[in-house]
Structure formats: C-alpha cells, structure tokens
C-alpha cells in the first residue's frame, strides 16, 4: 500500500517529534485529493491499517437513518426483480364470450342468448371478475395505472354492484361505479355526434330504403337478423356488431358506414359497441330487458316514425321523431313497441352506441383493451 513519506526540513533536521497533528477530514473524496498527496504514498502495512481506519471513521460519520433507508430500497428493488422474473406470462383472456354469439338462439326478452356456460348473460358471474382483473393488470403493465381507480374499483366489487343495484338499472355484464345515472340524456351530452347524425339523415334514410326494397313475403334478405319478441317482428341490419364490423353489410351501406368514422364518441373497439338499422313491424312489442353495461349511451336516429310508437326507459315514455336523435341509457329497464296501423309501415331507427359522457379518455382506452373483441 502507498503511504506518505516524511519529508526533511530545509535545514536538514528532522521534524520535531511532538509537533501537533494535522486535523483529519472525516470523509475525504477524490475531488479533494491533490496530485502531490497521491504521489507521496508507498507500500506499507501501517498504511493499510490507516486506510481501513479512515474508512471506518467515515462510515461512522454518516447518517444511520439514510443508510437504513438506502438498504431498504435496495432490498425492495431486489425483491421486485425476483418477483417479476419468476412471474409466468398470462394468456389472453377471451371476453368475446361475455356477450351473446351471432348465431344464438332466441330468448323471450327480445335478445339472442348463446346458452353457453361461459356467457355472462346466460351464466353466473363466478370467475368473471378475475378474468376482467387479469385484463386490467395486463393493460396497466403495458401502459399505466393512472386513471384506473374507478375501473379497478368496479372490477373488484362487481358482484356486489350487480346484486345490490335497484331493479330499475341492472346492467347484465359490467357496471362502472360513480357514473351519473339517468334514463335519458339531453342532446348536449354528445352534441357533436348528434349534429353529425342528424345532418346526414337523408343519406342514411336513402340507403335504408334501397335495402328495404329487397324484402319479400317469403324470406329474410341476406344480412338481416330476426330477433325474438313476444309479438310482431323485430329486424336488425348490423354494420358493427359487438365491436366488429360486418363487411358485407358495410359494403351495402358505404356512406352510412363511413359516417361512423366521423363520430367522436362512437363505441367501436369493444364488445359493447354496435351500430345497426332497427326495424319494428306494426304490432311488435319488445319485452322489458336490461342492456349489458352503463359505460355507453344508446343513440336512436329516427328514420321512419309512425304513430303509436314508444320507447319506455326506466318507466319514462318517449317518442321518436324523424331526423332527430334520442339518447338513453339502456342499462335501465326498457322496452319498445309499435302499436300503429299496418298501413303506416314499420318504425325504423338507426342505432349507434356512444360513450357515456362521464367516462374519461384514459378509461375508454382501458375498457377498449379489457373488452376487446376476440381477445
């Protein structure tokens, strides 16, 4: 080890044996060491002893609290690396089965049910919360937990929410807490999209009339879907079904389909998003039922509205009007009927699902990920 050599005085005499020692610095650093001090070291066991003693003295002079905090942080970091390293990657959880399949059988409440045990409408919610939580964890790992408090709360207590909701509003699949509840919404809730739809009313009506000419008394034209109802006939022509576009139908209504891209709040990337033309023949009654979630509001643009047609949501009746949009929350108990005379023809609306105005942008992105079709 290098130790400093004693230097002789200018007069040739050794330095006095009892000269006062120089004050020692508690924590010498490389920045304070001079080049002469470094070059004046030589190998010696005494120097090693002095070096170790200086290190111990420097360590004792440091703050014990700071050292303990640094040690705790280091241990936490090591534990985190170990935990992440040993965690097995999770397979994608399919949420496409949460809603009814396209080729489902009929049900008395006007909805098509798949009768599969994994369907959230047809089965109990055992295990559903865990599936949703796994998807939420995967989203947070890829992006962030920021803004996920309400979704996390909803998934964690989903069973309690769905069982304790009043009978007037009981979404069948997913309930997002702390959203303002109302059976109907004003046009200002989604003013931009309402104005876009109403401005393009003639375009949508023209494409519907071209489709309706293909009807005959003996068969259902390709692309149309018949829904089960207690009485009458309820037909839909889907452009977007559970977050997935129907290419063949979209090609038959190209301008209407392109119109969806200009809507700012259209739910088009998860299983809760739909857009279709809905037709009720005279004498049709849709039994009371609940929608799957409260994160959306359903918009009906009236295309043909005969007399004696009503929509009842949460016990409150409303009537459609041609060229006007009607916004409502379909997680409330609702029904529709057409009791007008046959000569007035069917009631026709263009239906599209929009985001609830109080669902934040970060929440929309996360919900699109959690409920992505085909995952």
C-alpha positions as CSV (number, residue, x, y, z in Angstrom):
1,X,0.0,0.0,0.0
2,X,1.2,3.5,-0.7
3,X,1.8,5.6,2.4
4,X,3.0,9.3,2.5
5,X,6.8,9.6,3.0
6,X,8.2,12.0,5.6
7,X,10.0,14.9,4.0
8,X,13.1,16.6,5.5
9,X,13.1,20.2,6.6
10,X,15.1,22.8,4.6
11,X,17.8,22.9,7.3
12,X,18.4,19.1,7.1
13,X,16.9,18.4,10.6
14,X,14.1,16.0,11.2
15,X,10.8,17.5,12.2
16,X,10.1,17.8,15.9
17,X,8.7,14.6,17.4
18,X,5.9,16.3,19.3
19,X,4.6,18.6,16.5
20,X,0.8,18.9,16.7
21,X,-1.1,16.6,14.3
22,X,-2.9,18.0,11.4
23,X,-6.7,17.9,11.6
24,X,-8.1,14.9,9.7
25,X,-11.0,15.2,7.3
26,X,-14.0,13.0,8.1
27,X,-15.0,12.0,4.6
28,X,-12.2,12.6,2.1
29,X,-13.2,12.4,-1.5
30,X,-11.4,12.0,-4.8
31,X,-12.2,15.6,-5.6
32,X,-10.2,16.9,-2.6
33,X,-7.1,14.7,-3.0
34,X,-4.2,16.6,-4.6
35,X,-1.8,15.1,-7.1
36,X,1.1,15.5,-4.6
37,X,-0.7,13.6,-1.9
38,X,-1.4,10.7,-4.2
39,X,2.3,10.5,-5.4
40,X,3.6,10.6,-1.9
41,X,2.3,7.1,-0.9
42,X,4.4,4.0,-0.5
43,X,3.7,0.3,0.2
44,X,3.3,-0.4,3.9
45,X,1.1,-2.4,6.3
46,X,0.8,0.7,8.5
47,X,-0.6,2.5,5.6
48,X,-3.2,-0.3,5.1
49,X,-4.2,0.0,8.7
50,X,-4.5,3.7,8.4
51,X,-6.6,3.4,5.3
52,X,-9.0,0.9,6.9
53,X,-9.3,3.1,10.0
54,X,-10.1,6.1,7.9
55,X,-12.9,4.2,6.1
56,X,-14.4,3.0,9.3
57,X,-14.3,6.5,10.7
58,X,-16.0,7.9,7.5
59,X,-18.7,5.2,7.7
60,X,-19.4,6.1,11.4
61,X,-19.7,9.7,10.5
62,X,-22.5,9.1,8.0
63,X,-26.3,9.3,8.9
64,X,-27.6,5.8,10.1
65,X,-31.1,6.7,9.0
66,X,-30.1,7.4,5.4
67,X,-28.1,4.2,5.3
68,X,-31.1,2.2,6.6
69,X,-33.4,3.8,4.0
70,X,-30.9,3.0,1.2
71,X,-30.7,-0.6,2.4
72,X,-34.5,-1.0,2.4
73,X,-34.8,0.5,-1.1
74,X,-32.1,-1.9,-2.3
75,X,-33.9,-4.9,-0.8
76,X,-37.2,-3.8,-2.3
77,X,-35.6,-3.5,-5.7
78,X,-34.0,-7.0,-5.5
79,X,-37.4,-8.4,-4.4
80,X,-39.2,-6.7,-7.3
81,X,-36.7,-8.0,-9.8
82,X,-37.1,-11.5,-8.4
83,X,-40.9,-11.3,-8.4
84,X,-41.1,-10.0,-12.0
85,X,-38.5,-12.5,-13.2
86,X,-40.3,-15.6,-11.9
87,X,-43.8,-14.5,-12.9
88,X,-45.3,-16.6,-15.8
89,X,-46.9,-14.6,-18.7
90,X,-50.7,-14.9,-18.7
91,X,-52.6,-16.0,-21.7
92,X,-55.1,-13.5,-23.2
93,X,-58.5,-13.9,-21.5
94,X,-61.3,-14.0,-24.0
95,X,-64.1,-11.5,-23.4
96,X,-65.8,-12.1,-26.7
97,X,-67.9,-14.8,-25.0
98,X,-69.2,-12.3,-22.4
99,X,-71.9,-11.3,-24.9
100,X,-74.3,-13.5,-26.9
101,X,-73.0,-15.1,-30.1
102,X,-74.1,-14.2,-33.5
103,X,-75.9,-17.5,-34.2
104,X,-77.6,-17.6,-30.8
105,X,-81.0,-19.0,-30.1
106,X,-83.9,-16.8,-29.3
107,X,-85.0,-15.7,-25.8
108,X,-88.3,-14.3,-24.6
109,X,-87.0,-10.9,-23.7
110,X,-86.0,-9.9,-27.3
111,X,-82.3,-10.8,-27.0
112,X,-80.4,-13.6,-28.6
113,X,-78.7,-15.9,-26.0
114,X,-76.0,-18.3,-26.7
115,X,-76.8,-20.8,-23.9
116,X,-73.1,-21.4,-23.4
117,X,-71.9,-21.7,-19.7
118,X,-69.2,-19.0,-20.3
119,X,-71.7,-16.4,-21.5
120,X,-72.1,-13.7,-18.9
121,X,-75.7,-13.1,-19.8
122,X,-76.6,-16.8,-19.5
123,X,-74.5,-17.9,-16.5
124,X,-73.5,-16.7,-13.1
125,X,-70.7,-14.2,-12.7
126,X,-68.4,-16.6,-10.9
127,X,-64.9,-16.1,-12.2
128,X,-65.8,-13.1,-14.4
129,X,-64.2,-10.6,-12.0
130,X,-61.0,-12.5,-12.1
131,X,-60.9,-12.5,-15.9
132,X,-61.5,-8.8,-16.0
133,X,-58.9,-8.1,-13.4
134,X,-56.3,-10.1,-15.3
135,X,-57.0,-8.0,-18.4
136,X,-56.8,-4.8,-16.3
137,X,-53.4,-5.9,-14.9
138,X,-52.1,-6.6,-18.4
139,X,-53.2,-3.2,-19.6
140,X,-51.6,-1.4,-16.6
141,X,-48.3,-3.3,-17.3
142,X,-48.3,-2.1,-20.9
143,X,-49.4,1.4,-20.2
144,X,-50.2,2.8,-16.8
145,X,-52.4,2.6,-13.7
146,X,-53.1,6.3,-13.9
147,X,-56.8,7.0,-14.1
148,X,-57.7,3.4,-13.5
149,X,-59.1,3.9,-10.0
150,X,-62.8,3.7,-11.0
151,X,-62.3,0.7,-13.2
152,X,-60.3,-1.1,-10.6
153,X,-63.0,-0.4,-8.0
154,X,-65.7,-1.6,-10.3
155,X,-64.0,-4.9,-11.2
156,X,-63.0,-5.5,-7.5
157,X,-66.6,-5.1,-6.3
158,X,-68.5,-6.1,-9.5
159,X,-70.5,-8.8,-7.9
160,X,-71.7,-6.6,-5.1
161,X,-72.7,-3.8,-7.5
162,X,-74.7,-6.1,-9.8
163,X,-76.5,-7.8,-6.9
164,X,-77.3,-4.6,-5.0
165,X,-78.4,-2.3,-7.9
166,X,-82.1,-1.3,-7.8
167,X,-84.3,-3.1,-10.2
168,X,-84.7,0.0,-12.3
169,X,-81.0,-0.2,-13.5
170,X,-79.2,-3.6,-13.6
171,X,-76.5,-3.9,-16.3
172,X,-76.1,-7.6,-17.1
173,X,-72.3,-7.7,-17.7
174,X,-70.3,-4.7,-16.4
175,X,-71.2,-1.8,-14.1
176,X,-68.8,1.2,-13.8
177,X,-69.4,2.9,-10.5
178,X,-69.7,6.6,-9.8
179,X,-71.3,7.5,-13.2
180,X,-74.3,9.8,-13.2
181,X,-77.4,7.8,-13.9
182,X,-80.4,8.9,-15.9
183,X,-82.7,7.0,-18.2
184,X,-82.5,9.7,-20.9
185,X,-79.7,12.1,-21.9
186,X,-80.1,15.6,-23.5
187,X,-78.7,16.3,-26.9
188,X,-75.9,18.3,-25.3
189,X,-74.4,15.1,-23.8
190,X,-72.9,14.3,-27.2
191,X,-73.8,17.4,-29.2
192,X,-71.1,16.9,-32.0
193,X,-72.2,13.3,-32.8
194,X,-75.9,14.1,-32.6
195,X,-75.5,17.0,-35.1
196,X,-73.4,14.8,-37.5
197,X,-76.1,12.1,-37.5
198,X,-79.0,14.5,-37.9
199,X,-77.2,16.3,-40.7
200,X,-76.8,13.0,-42.6
201,X,-80.3,11.9,-42.0
202,X,-81.2,11.9,-45.8
203,X,-78.2,9.8,-46.6
204,X,-78.9,7.1,-44.0
205,X,-82.6,7.0,-45.0
206,X,-81.8,6.7,-48.7
207,X,-79.5,3.7,-48.0
208,X,-82.1,2.0,-45.8
209,X,-84.8,2.4,-48.5
210,X,-82.5,0.7,-51.0
211,X,-82.0,-2.2,-48.6
212,X,-85.7,-2.5,-47.8
213,X,-86.7,-3.0,-51.4
214,X,-85.1,-6.4,-51.2
215,X,-87.7,-7.7,-48.8
216,X,-90.2,-10.3,-49.9
217,X,-93.1,-12.1,-48.1
218,X,-91.3,-15.5,-48.0
219,X,-87.7,-14.9,-46.9
220,X,-85.4,-12.7,-44.9
221,X,-82.8,-10.9,-47.1
222,X,-79.2,-11.7,-46.6
223,X,-77.6,-9.5,-43.9
224,X,-80.7,-9.0,-41.9
225,X,-81.2,-10.6,-38.5
226,X,-84.6,-11.5,-36.8
227,X,-84.8,-11.1,-33.1
228,X,-87.2,-13.0,-30.8
229,X,-90.1,-10.9,-29.5
230,X,-93.4,-11.8,-27.7
231,X,-95.3,-10.4,-30.7
232,X,-94.7,-8.9,-34.1
233,X,-91.3,-8.8,-35.9
234,X,-88.1,-7.0,-34.9
235,X,-85.3,-7.0,-37.6
236,X,-81.8,-5.5,-37.5
237,X,-79.2,-4.9,-40.1
238,X,-75.9,-4.6,-38.3
239,X,-72.9,-2.6,-39.6
240,X,-71.0,-3.1,-36.3
241,X,-71.8,-6.0,-34.1
242,X,-70.1,-6.3,-30.7
243,X,-67.2,-4.1,-31.7
244,X,-66.6,-5.9,-35.1
245,X,-67.7,-4.5,-38.4
246,X,-69.8,-6.7,-40.7
247,X,-68.0,-6.2,-44.1
248,X,-70.8,-7.5,-46.3
249,X,-73.4,-5.2,-44.7
250,X,-71.0,-2.2,-44.7
251,X,-70.4,-2.5,-48.4
252,X,-74.2,-2.3,-48.9
253,X,-74.3,1.0,-46.8
254,X,-71.0,2.6,-47.6
255,X,-71.9,6.2,-46.8
256,X,-73.5,5.3,-43.5
257,X,-70.5,3.2,-42.5
258,X,-68.1,6.0,-43.4
259,X,-70.2,8.3,-41.3
260,X,-69.3,6.3,-38.2
261,X,-65.7,7.3,-38.6
262,X,-66.6,10.9,-38.2
263,X,-68.3,10.3,-34.8
264,X,-66.0,11.3,-31.9
265,X,-67.6,9.1,-29.2
266,X,-68.7,6.0,-31.1
267,X,-68.0,2.8,-29.2
268,X,-66.4,0.8,-32.0
269,X,-63.5,-1.1,-30.5
270,X,-65.0,-3.2,-27.7
271,X,-67.8,-5.8,-27.3
272,X,-70.2,-3.2,-26.1
273,X,-70.2,-1.2,-29.4
274,X,-72.9,-1.7,-32.0
275,X,-74.3,0.2,-35.0
276,X,-77.3,-1.1,-36.9
277,X,-80.6,-0.3,-38.6
278,X,-83.5,-1.4,-36.4
279,X,-87.0,-2.2,-37.8
280,X,-90.2,-2.8,-35.8
281,X,-93.2,-4.0,-37.8
282,X,-96.7,-2.9,-36.7
283,X,-97.9,-4.9,-33.7
284,X,-94.4,-5.6,-32.3
285,X,-93.7,-5.5,-28.6
286,X,-90.1,-5.9,-27.2
287,X,-90.3,-7.3,-23.7
288,X,-88.6,-5.3,-20.9
289,X,-84.9,-6.0,-20.5
290,X,-81.6,-4.5,-19.4
291,X,-78.5,-3.7,-21.5
292,X,-75.1,-5.1,-20.7
293,X,-73.3,-2.0,-19.3
294,X,-73.7,1.6,-18.2
295,X,-70.5,2.8,-19.9
296,X,-72.4,3.7,-23.1
297,X,-75.4,5.6,-24.1
298,X,-77.6,4.4,-27.0
299,X,-78.5,6.8,-29.7
300,X,-81.6,6.3,-32.0
301,X,-81.8,8.4,-35.1
302,X,-85.4,8.3,-36.3
303,X,-85.8,7.3,-39.9
304,X,-89.5,6.3,-40.1
305,X,-91.7,7.0,-37.1
306,X,-95.4,6.1,-37.5
307,X,-97.9,7.0,-34.8
308,X,-98.4,4.9,-31.6
309,X,-94.7,4.0,-31.3
310,X,-92.9,4.5,-28.0
311,X,-89.7,3.8,-26.2
312,X,-90.0,3.4,-22.4
313,X,-86.8,3.6,-20.3
314,X,-86.9,3.4,-16.5
315,X,-90.7,3.8,-16.6
316,X,-90.4,7.1,-18.7
317,X,-92.0,7.0,-22.2
318,X,-90.6,8.9,-25.1
319,X,-91.5,9.0,-28.8
320,X,-89.1,9.0,-31.8
321,X,-89.1,11.8,-34.4
322,X,-87.8,11.6,-37.9
323,X,-84.4,13.2,-38.4
324,X,-83.9,13.6,-34.6
325,X,-81.7,11.7,-32.2
326,X,-83.0,10.2,-28.9
327,X,-80.3,9.3,-26.3
328,X,-80.9,6.9,-23.5
329,X,-79.1,4.6,-21.1
330,X,-80.1,1.0,-22.0
331,X,-78.7,-0.4,-18.7
332,X,-82.1,0.8,-17.3
333,X,-85.1,-1.4,-17.7
334,X,-86.5,-0.6,-21.1
335,X,-88.9,-1.7,-23.7
336,X,-90.2,-0.5,-27.1
337,X,-93.4,-1.2,-29.1
338,X,-95.2,-0.3,-32.3
339,X,-99.0,-0.3,-32.0
340,X,-99.7,1.8,-35.1
341,X,-101.8,0.7,-38.0
342,X,-100.3,-1.6,-40.6
343,X,-100.7,0.9,-43.4
344,X,-98.3,3.3,-41.8
345,X,-95.5,0.8,-42.2
346,X,-92.6,-0.1,-39.8
347,X,-90.8,2.0,-37.3
348,X,-87.2,2.4,-38.4
349,X,-84.2,3.9,-36.5
350,X,-80.5,4.0,-37.0
351,X,-79.0,2.8,-33.7
352,X,-75.4,3.6,-32.6
353,X,-73.7,3.2,-29.3
354,X,-71.8,6.2,-27.9
355,X,-69.6,6.6,-24.9
356,X,-71.2,7.8,-21.7
357,X,-70.1,11.5,-21.4
358,X,-68.6,10.9,-17.9
359,X,-66.2,8.1,-19.0
360,X,-62.7,9.7,-19.2
361,X,-60.5,9.2,-22.2
362,X,-58.0,7.1,-20.2
363,X,-60.9,4.9,-19.1
364,X,-62.2,4.5,-22.6
365,X,-58.8,3.3,-23.8
366,X,-58.5,0.8,-20.9
367,X,-62.1,-0.5,-21.4
368,X,-61.4,-1.0,-25.1
369,X,-58.4,-3.1,-24.1
370,X,-60.2,-5.1,-21.4
371,X,-63.3,-5.8,-23.5
372,X,-61.6,-6.1,-26.9
373,X,-63.4,-8.4,-29.3
374,X,-61.7,-11.7,-30.0
375,X,-59.2,-11.5,-27.0
